[in-house]
Amino acid sequence: MIKREKITSLLPCLILLSFFFWGCNTKTNWRENYRERSKDPFGTYIIANETEHLFSDNDFTLLNKHIYDYFNDIYYEDEANIANYICIKSTAYRLDEESLEKLLKFVASGNDVFLSLNYFNDYLKESLKFDTTNLDEEVYSVEDLRDLESTFTLKNKQFKNTTFKFDRNIRKNYFSKYDTLTTTILGTQKIDRVTSKPNFIKIRHFDGNIFLHTQPIAFTNYYLLNKNENYASNAFSYLPNRTIFWDPQIRRSKSNKNQDDGKSALQFFMKHPSLKWSLYLGFFGLLVFLLFNARRKQRAIPEMKSLKNSTKDFTHTIANLYIKEENHKNLATKKITYFLEKIRTKYHIETRNLNDDFINKLAAKSGNTVHTTKYLTNTIIALNKRYECSQDELVRLNTLIENFLQKK
């Protein structure tokens, strides 16, 4: 058992570290990262560094490789009673089924494991016959987690009357199922109106023990600097005082059952003749498809822009030419000629004699009054007899013709 006085003696160092921690950060990052090198509130810089002093009489190893590789290369799990394995994360996602199988063999030979996680692997749950329930599965944002608070207690006689207050980021996550023959409840939590639920248990596994904790947030920098350092020391005091393997979960395993045999997917295909020839045939078919597809694919037809209608621009240019030369008589004559042609085409009326008979027929077919038709006809006759035409007269003639033609 670890002496609790060790963390108490380290309080001055923790206080100095707190000033350094908050003094060097202009903006606080409240995200839970559980990184051993992180000095953010919810990193594990303090516990990872101070644990080495808690177990000062023994070796402390911060694993720089995956625990599966460490067992294969350096350590032999059948050596009993020599080490503790500690992992504090939100989820130890690098501990796959093969790694946990190795870890359970490590425990079975007389070693101890301490896991403080928000989420536990299904393989571990099935192997040790326990389950967890999280009443706050949808709570994950910084704002929502800030409102969660709880009271923790430890069952040991030495500190059973001591309670620990945690004011934020405490999830309603607890052990809802466990084997009573092999499991000992070491600690409980009470959140809001929910009754006390176990959040810290010890499971006996052959010659060793596995300590499981559902609140890794309790071991972060924030709580160690806010008068809850005793909770961490009390929780660690259940571990025997011996070599520590601290797993930061920073490396993937280089060895697993598939890789141990030096096999890959391609090597598996090459080992079996039928699969090998199907692979060859597939590559050959893909090559033939690419060759034929490249030959048959038609070249893209370039986009042809439609020809521009320049009739309006031409008309505008001719009109500007007449206006510039001030030949209003010529323009008026062309306007009258165009008007009379339209009368012949649209109303089928003879325009050689602009007499009263012409005026009556045109008024009747065009829908205009006899007075309007007569005034326009007289204006045309008058302009045809003159040798010159002013700009005002040309404008008035154009207005009379446009108004006449717009009548339905």
Rosetta blueprint (number, residue, H / E / L):
1 M L
2 I L
3 K L
4 R L
5 E H
6 K H
7 I H
8 T H
9 S H
10 L L
11 L H
12 P H
13 C H
14 L H
15 I H
16 L H
17 L H
18 S H
19 F H
20 F H
21 F H
22 W H
23 G H
24 C L
25 N L
26 T L
27 K L
28 T L
29 N L
30 W L
31 R L
32 E L
33 N L
34 Y L
35 R L
36 E L
37 R L
38 S L
39 K L
40 D L
41 P L
42 F L
43 G L
44 T L
45 Y H
46 I H
47 I H
48 A H
49 N H
50 E H
51 T H
52 E H
53 H H
54 L H
55 F L
56 S L
57 D L
58 N L
59 D L
60 F E
61 T E
62 L E
63 L L
64 N L
65 K L
66 H L
67 I H
68 Y H
69 D H
70 Y H
71 F H
72 N H
73 D H
74 I L
75 Y L
76 Y L
77 E L
78 D L
79 E L
80 A L
81 N L
82 I L
83 A E
84 N E
85 Y E
86 I E
87 C E
88 I E
89 K L
90 S L
91 T E
92 A L
93 Y L
94 R L
95 L L
96 D L
97 E H
98 E H
99 S H
100 L H
101 E H
102 K H
103 L H
104 L H
105 K H
106 F H
107 V H
108 A H
109 S L
110 G L
111 N L
112 D E
113 V E
114 F E
115 L E
116 S E
117 L L
118 N L
119 Y E
120 F L
121 N L
122 D H
123 Y H
124 L H
125 K H
126 E H
127 S H
128 L H
129 K L
130 F L
131 D E
132 T E
133 T E
134 N E
135 L L
136 D L
137 E L
138 E L
139 V L
140 Y L
141 S L
142 V H
143 E H
144 D H
145 L H
146 R H
147 D L
148 L L
149 E L
150 S E
151 T E
152 F E
153 T E
154 L E
155 K L
156 N L
157 K H
158 Q H
159 F H
160 K L
161 N L
162 T L
163 T E
164 F E
165 K E
166 F E
167 D L
168 R L
169 N L
170 I L
171 R L
172 K L
173 N E
174 Y E
175 F E
176 S E
177 K E
178 Y L
179 D L
180 T L
181 L L
182 T L
183 T E
184 T E
185 I E
186 L E
187 G E
188 T E
189 Q E
190 K E
191 I L
192 D L
193 R L
194 V L
195 T L
196 S L
197 K E
198 P E
199 N E
200 F E
201 I E
202 K E
203 I E
204 R E
205 H E
206 F L
207 D L
208 G E
209 N E
210 I E
211 F E
212 L E
213 H E
214 T L
215 Q L
216 P H
217 I H
218 A H
219 F H
220 T L
221 N H
222 Y H
223 Y H
224 L H
225 L L
226 N L
227 K L
228 N L
229 E H
230 N H
231 Y H
232 A H
233 S H
234 N H
235 A H
236 F H
237 S L
238 Y L
239 L L
240 P L
241 N L
242 R L
243 T E
244 I E
245 F E
246 W E
247 D L
248 P L
249 Q L
250 I L
251 R L
252 R L
253 S L
254 K L
255 S L
256 N L
257 K H
258 N H
259 Q H
260 D H
261 D L
262 G L
263 K L
264 S L
265 A H
266 L H
267 Q H
268 F H
269 F H
270 M H
271 K H
272 H L
273 P H
274 S H
275 L H
276 K H
277 W H
278 S H
279 L H
280 Y H
281 L H
282 G H
283 F H
284 F H
285 G H
286 L H
287 L H
288 V H
289 F H
290 L H
291 L H
292 F H
293 N H
294 A H
295 R H
296 R H
297 K L
298 Q L
299 R L
300 A L
301 I L
302 P L
303 E L
304 M L
305 K L
306 S L
307 L L
308 K L
309 N L
310 S L
311 T H
312 K H
313 D H
314 F H
315 T H
316 H H
317 T H
318 I H
319 A H
320 N H
321 L H
322 Y H
323 I H
324 K H
325 E H
326 E L
327 N L
328 H H
329 K H
330 N H
331 L H
332 A H
333 T H
334 K H
335 K H
336 I H
337 T H
338 Y H
339 F H
340 L H
341 E H
342 K H
343 I H
344 R H
345 T H
346 K H
347 Y H
348 H L
349 I L
350 E L
351 T L
352 R L
353 N L
354 L L
355 N L
356 D H
357 D H
358 F H
359 I H
360 N H
361 K H
362 L H
363 A H
364 A H
365 K H
366 S H
367 G L
368 N L
369 T L
370 V H
371 H H
372 T H
373 T H
374 K H
375 Y H
376 L H
377 T H
378 N H
379 T H
380 I H
381 I H
382 A H
383 L H
384 N H
385 K H
386 R L
387 Y L
388 E L
389 C L
390 S L
391 Q H
392 D H
393 E H
394 L H
395 V H
396 R H
397 L H
398 N H
399 T H
400 L H
401 I H
402 E H
403 N H
404 F H
405 L H
406 Q H
407 K L
408 K L
